[in-house]
Amino acid sequence: MDEQSIDIPCPICNASGNVKMIAHVDEIPYFGEHTQVTVQCHDCGWRQTDFIPAEGKKPGGCSLVIDNPDLLSARVVRSSSCTVRLPELDLQVNPGSNSTGYVSNVEGVLNRFVDIINLVKRGHEAELIEADSSESREELMGELSTLNEMLARIESLKGPKTIDAVTIELLDPHGHSLILHENTVERELTEAELRELPVGPDPAVFSQDDMN
């Protein structure tokens, strides 16, 4: 796979002339042929990956109820435009301007949420040490308790018997994301969702002209 120079400034360091792209065509079972596009700045190290299907896709959402450990191995294709939700835990990760796509499985996606929860938890624990009032400490303790409950529920999904199921939901305005499992439920996005959902990085970064 050869690198190709693309005529855009780096969105992080704004350097020009040293942003390169690698495009790799591959086949993902049940997802079809897609192009994995990686853009990288060799000045500052910024890197972004996305997945573009060969066939046009409509905006859509899909969900899978995780009610047994076998479903943790279900393949997940998440593009840079996709919002990921765990509705029962009121958790949501939106795509940002530097969002990147990935291919993982359900367990890998859950582990990403665990990492975020642990990051927030460490922040609250540091704040608790510095808290100067009983009211602040009580509020932080309540938030820490909620975070611990989230971690325990996610961890329980990996046990021999899942008691409280959790739904993983992908919402993608570009239609490039999918959970590859026979129990996956697919649907169209509502007009309200299309208005409100973020779409991630500037699609011009991955324009078709750059790949030709």
LINRA-V900025 format. One record per residue. N is the residue number from 1. RES is the residue in one letter. D_CENTER is the distance of its C-alpha to the mean C-alpha in Angstrom with 2 decimals. Layout:
n/res/d_center
N/RES/D_CENTER
N/RES/D_CENTER
This chain:
n/res/d_center
1/M/25.54
2/D/27.10
3/E/25.57
4/Q/26.34
5/S/26.96
6/I/25.46
7/D/27.20
8/I/24.66
9/P/24.73
10/C/22.02
11/P/19.89
12/I/20.18
13/C/23.79
14/N/25.15
15/A/27.03
16/S/28.16
17/G/29.31
18/N/27.13
19/V/23.76
20/K/23.37
21/M/21.34
22/I/21.12
23/A/20.56
24/H/20.63
25/V/21.29
26/D/20.44
27/E/20.54
28/I/17.92
29/P/19.86
30/Y/19.69
31/F/17.30
32/G/20.05
33/E/20.63
34/H/17.93
35/T/18.01
36/Q/15.73
37/V/16.28
38/T/16.12
39/V/17.69
40/Q/19.14
41/C/21.68
42/H/24.45
43/D/25.83
44/C/23.17
45/G/20.67
46/W/17.71
47/R/15.47
48/Q/12.85
49/T/11.82
50/D/11.15
51/F/12.41
52/I/15.26
53/P/17.20
54/A/20.96
55/E/21.75
56/G/20.88
57/K/18.34
58/K/18.65
59/P/16.15
60/G/15.11
61/G/13.41
62/C/13.52
63/S/13.77
64/L/15.16
65/V/17.34
66/I/17.22
67/D/20.94
68/N/21.92
69/P/20.80
70/D/21.18
71/L/18.02
72/L/15.94
73/S/16.55
74/A/15.27
75/R/13.30
76/V/9.79
77/V/9.15
78/R/5.87
79/S/7.30
80/S/7.17
81/S/8.51
82/C/6.29
83/T/6.32
84/V/5.61
85/R/9.06
86/L/11.62
87/P/14.63
88/E/17.33
89/L/16.11
90/D/15.42
91/L/11.97
92/Q/9.26
93/V/6.38
94/N/7.24
95/P/6.87
96/G/9.85
97/S/12.63
98/N/11.47
99/S/7.81
100/T/7.65
101/G/6.97
102/Y/7.57
103/V/9.73
104/S/9.95
105/N/11.48
106/V/11.22
107/E/12.71
108/G/10.32
109/V/7.36
110/L/10.17
111/N/11.22
112/R/8.26
113/F/9.36
114/V/12.83
115/D/12.57
116/I/11.71
117/I/14.51
118/N/16.83
119/L/16.41
120/V/17.42
121/K/20.07
122/R/21.64
123/G/21.90
124/H/23.67
125/E/25.93
126/A/27.00
127/E/27.73
128/L/29.71
129/I/32.00
130/E/32.75
131/A/33.11
132/D/36.63
133/S/37.12
134/S/37.04
135/E/35.11
136/S/32.24
137/R/32.30
138/E/32.34
139/E/29.32
140/L/27.33
141/M/28.54
142/G/27.36
143/E/23.82
144/L/23.87
145/S/25.17
146/T/22.34
147/L/19.74
148/N/21.85
149/E/21.98
150/M/18.19
151/L/18.17
152/A/21.17
153/R/19.77
154/I/16.66
155/E/19.15
156/S/21.50
157/L/19.26
158/K/20.17
159/G/23.87
160/P/26.52
161/K/26.46
162/T/23.70
163/I/25.40
164/D/22.78
165/A/20.18
166/V/16.60
167/T/14.73
168/I/11.13
169/E/10.51
170/L/8.48
171/L/10.07
172/D/10.35
173/P/13.43
174/H/13.86
175/G/13.75
176/H/12.06
177/S/9.70
178/L/11.47
179/I/12.17
180/L/15.31
181/H/17.81
182/E/21.07
183/N/20.33
184/T/17.28
185/V/18.31
186/E/17.53
187/R/18.61
188/E/19.03
189/L/17.48
190/T/20.20
191/E/21.76
192/A/20.75
193/E/17.03
194/L/17.45
195/R/19.26
196/E/16.94
197/L/13.35
198/P/12.21
199/V/11.87
200/G/10.38
201/P/12.76
202/D/16.29
203/P/16.62
204/A/19.92
205/V/18.38
206/F/17.83
207/S/21.02
208/Q/23.02
209/D/26.01
210/D/24.45
211/M/23.89
212/N/27.46
